[in-house]
Amino acid sequence: MNQDHLLTSINDNVGTITFNRPDRGNALSPEMLIRIHQILTRWADEEPVRCVVISGGQGKAFCSGFDISAIPTQVEPEMEQLIREHNPLELAFKSIKHFPYPTIAMWNGYCFGAGLNLSMVCDIRIAADTAKVGMPPARLGLVYHPEGLVEFVQAIGMAATREIFFTARTYPASQAKEIGLVNHVVPRETLLDFTYAMAGEIASNAPISLKNTKAILAMIEENMMLGTDSKANAERLQAEGFMSDDLREGQMAFLEKRKPLFKGK
């Protein structure tokens, strides 16, 4: 991976991970996701990071989603093993969700698909007033993976999750705030100052209080997880979507920039 696709820094106990792939709308490659996991694991074990900010930089995109075309061909052995043994999306999301200290997603621009899911596993989301967000699976004929749906329900509740997945709408930042997708919407020119003021405020608080409060909240969220039987049934329903004619139609319509003609088969 081009190491410049992810930029990192630590200042005053605030760690920043910046997506730096503007030519691809900051789409997440498997290697980027593995690197997020590695960075956060190192910060949790070795660095005095008390708050993490995940940013899309200064361009038009926070993250356009998962880049299915970016399958790695030549990677270092450690990363190759991680990719073989784990779903990179799940590995990165769990590393963010279970990072011992608070995390903030800072939306400088549009945020879709896996980028929005990544934001949902962050503790706080802050958006520029020009940002737009959405979950397009229903427009593509996809059934979203069960764990991802759980993460949305945990973050924004069942009613809002139903709306964003059933409509597949693109929401401006103001409407995203109304349904709970984002905590704060600020003018784009003040986004950095606002976000890092909050990150600094968090990082200055008592580490044990931050860490243990986040751990207790995680325990509470566990009650919303799928049981073994429910998870197996949910995965069967997801697989049914992958085998459908509607999925193929959704993909072709997207590539051909036309409205799909779904037949429910």
C-alpha positions in Angstrom: 0.0 0.0 0.0 1.1 3.5 -0.6 1.7 4.6 3.0 0.5 8.1 2.2 -3.0 6.7 1.8 -3.2 7.0 5.7 -1.6 9.9 7.5 -1.1 9.9 11.3 -0.1 12.3 14.0 -0.3 12.7 17.8 -0.5 16.1 19.5 -1.4 16.7 23.1 -2.7 13.2 23.6 -5.0 13.4 20.6 -4.2 11.0 17.7 -5.3 11.7 14.2 -5.8 9.2 11.3 -6.4 11.0 8.0 -7.6 9.2 4.8 -5.5 10.5 2.0 -6.8 9.0 -1.2 -8.7 11.9 -2.8 -8.5 10.5 -6.3 -10.7 7.6 -5.1 -12.9 9.6 -2.8 -10.9 8.2 0.2 -12.4 4.8 -0.6 -11.2 2.2 1.9 -8.9 -0.5 0.6 -8.2 -3.7 2.5 -4.7 -2.6 3.3 -5.9 0.8 4.6 -8.3 -1.1 6.9 -5.5 -3.4 8.2 -3.3 -0.4 8.8 -6.1 1.3 10.8 -6.2 -1.8 13.0 -2.4 -1.8 13.4 -2.2 1.9 14.2 -4.9 1.7 16.8 -3.5 -1.4 18.4 -0.1 0.3 18.7 -1.6 3.5 20.1 -3.7 1.5 22.6 -0.5 -0.4 23.8 2.3 2.1 23.5 1.2 5.7 22.9 -0.4 8.2 25.3 -3.5 8.7 23.1 -6.6 9.7 25.0 -8.8 10.6 22.0 -8.7 9.7 18.3 -9.9 11.8 15.4 -10.6 10.1 12.1 -10.6 12.6 9.2 -11.0 12.8 5.5 -8.5 15.6 5.1 -9.4 18.9 3.3 -11.0 17.5 0.1 -14.6 16.8 -0.9 -14.8 13.3 0.6 -14.6 11.9 4.1 -15.0 8.4 2.7 -16.9 7.1 -0.4 -17.1 3.6 0.9 -15.2 0.3 0.4 -13.1 0.0 -2.7 -13.8 -3.5 -3.9 -11.3 -3.0 -6.8 -8.4 -2.5 -4.4 -7.5 -6.1 -3.8 -3.8 -6.3 -2.8 -1.3 -8.2 -4.8 1.9 -7.6 -3.0 1.9 -6.9 0.7 4.2 -7.5 3.6 3.8 -11.0 5.2 2.2 -9.7 8.5 -0.5 -7.8 6.6 -1.1 -10.7 4.2 -1.8 -13.0 7.1 -4.2 -10.5 8.7 -6.1 -10.1 5.4 -6.3 -13.9 5.0 -7.5 -14.5 8.5 -9.9 -11.6 9.1 -12.4 -9.5 7.2 -10.5 -6.2 6.9 -13.7 -4.1 7.4 -14.7 -6.0 10.6 -11.1 -5.9 11.9 -10.8 -2.1 11.5 -14.3 -1.4 12.8 -13.7 -3.5 15.9 -10.4 -1.8 16.5 -12.1 1.6 16.4 -15.1 0.5 18.4 -13.0 -1.1 21.1 -10.2 1.4 21.2 -9.9 2.1 25.0 -10.5 5.9 24.7 -13.1 8.0 22.8 -13.0 8.3 19.0 -14.4 11.1 16.8 -15.3 10.9 13.1 -14.8 14.3 11.5 -16.8 14.6 8.2 -15.1 17.1 6.0 -17.3 16.0 3.0 -19.5 13.2 1.7 -19.6 9.9 3.6 -21.2 6.8 2.1 -21.4 3.0 2.7 -18.6 1.6 4.6 -17.4 5.1 5.4 -20.7 5.8 7.2 -20.5 2.4 8.9 -17.0 3.3 10.1 -18.3 6.5 11.5 -21.1 4.7 13.4 -18.5 2.7 15.4 -16.9 6.0 16.5 -18.2 7.5 19.7 -18.9 11.0 18.3 -19.5 12.4 14.8 -18.9 16.0 13.8 -19.8 17.2 10.3 -19.1 20.2 8.1 -22.3 21.8 7.0 -21.5 20.9 3.4 -21.2 17.1 4.1 -23.7 14.6 2.7 -24.2 11.0 3.8 -26.1 7.9 2.9 -26.3 4.1 2.8 -27.0 2.9 -0.8 -27.3 -0.9 -0.5 -31.1 -0.9 -1.3 -30.4 1.0 -4.5 -27.8 -1.7 -5.5 -29.8 -4.8 -4.6 -27.6 -5.6 -1.6 -28.6 -6.9 1.8 -26.2 -5.2 4.3 -24.2 -7.5 6.6 -25.9 -8.2 10.0 -23.1 -6.9 12.3 -23.1 -3.6 10.4 -26.9 -3.2 10.9 -26.4 -3.9 14.6 -23.7 -1.1 14.7 -26.2 1.4 13.2 -28.9 0.4 15.6 -26.5 0.8 18.5 -25.5 4.2 17.3 -28.7 5.8 16.1 -31.6 3.5 17.1 -33.9 1.2 15.3 -36.2 3.9 13.7 -33.4 5.9 12.1 -31.6 2.8 10.9 -34.8 1.6 9.2 -35.2 4.9 7.5 -31.7 5.3 6.1 -31.5 1.7 4.8 -35.1 1.5 3.4 -34.9 4.8 1.6 -31.2 4.7 0.6 -31.4 8.5 0.5 -28.5 10.9 0.5 -28.9 13.3 3.4 -27.4 16.7 3.8 -25.7 17.3 7.1 -28.6 19.2 8.6 -31.0 16.3 8.0 -28.3 13.8 9.1 -28.3 15.6 12.5 -32.1 15.5 12.8 -32.1 11.7 12.7 -29.0 11.3 14.9 -26.4 10.3 12.3 -24.2 13.2 13.5 -23.8 14.9 16.8 -22.7 18.4 15.6 -22.9 20.3 12.3 -20.6 23.3 12.0 -19.5 25.6 9.2 -16.8 24.0 7.1 -14.3 26.7 7.9 -14.6 26.0 11.7 -14.7 22.2 11.5 -11.1 21.7 12.5 -11.2 24.2 15.4 -14.5 22.8 16.7 -13.4 19.2 16.5 -10.0 19.6 18.0 -11.4 21.8 20.8 -13.7 18.9 21.7 -10.9 16.3 21.3 -8.6 18.3 23.5 -11.4 18.7 26.1 -11.9 14.9 26.1 -8.1 14.1 26.2 -7.6 16.4 29.2 -10.1 14.4 31.4 -9.1 11.6 33.7 -7.9 8.6 31.7 -9.4 6.0 34.0 -12.7 7.7 33.9 -12.7 7.8 30.1 -11.5 4.3 29.7 -13.8 2.7 32.2 -16.9 4.6 31.2 -16.3 3.5 27.6 -15.9 -0.1 28.7 -19.1 0.0 30.7 -21.0 1.5 27.7 -19.7 -1.3 25.6 -21.1 -3.8 28.0 -24.5 -2.2 27.8 -24.3 -2.3 24.0 -23.7 -6.1 24.1 -27.4 -6.6 24.9 -28.2 -5.5 21.4 -26.0 -8.1 19.7 -27.5 -11.0 17.7 -27.7 -14.4 19.3 -26.1 -17.4 17.6 -29.3 -18.7 15.9 -30.4 -15.2 14.9 -27.0 -14.4 13.5 -27.0 -17.6 11.4 -30.5 -16.8 10.0 -29.4 -13.2 9.3 -26.4 -14.4 7.4 -28.6 -16.7 5.3 -30.8 -13.7 4.4 -27.8 -11.7 3.4 -26.5 -14.5 1.2 -29.9 -14.7 -0.5 -29.4 -11.1 -1.5 -26.0 -11.8 -3.0 -27.5 -14.6 -5.2 -30.3 -12.4 -6.5 -30.9 -11.1 -10.0 -31.7 -7.7 -8.3 -28.1 -7.4 -7.2 -26.8 -7.9 -10.7 -29.4 -5.4 -12.0 -28.4 -2.9 -9.3 -24.7 -3.2 -10.2 -25.4 -2.7 -13.9 -27.7 0.3 -13.3 -25.0 1.9 -11.1 -22.4 1.4 -13.8 -24.7 2.6 -16.6 -25.9 5.6 -14.4 -29.6 4.7 -14.8 -32.5 3.8 -12.5 -32.6 0.1 -11.7 -35.5 -2.1 -12.6 -35.8 -4.5 -9.7 -38.1 -7.6 -10.0 -37.7 -9.1 -6.5 -35.9 -12.2 -7.8 
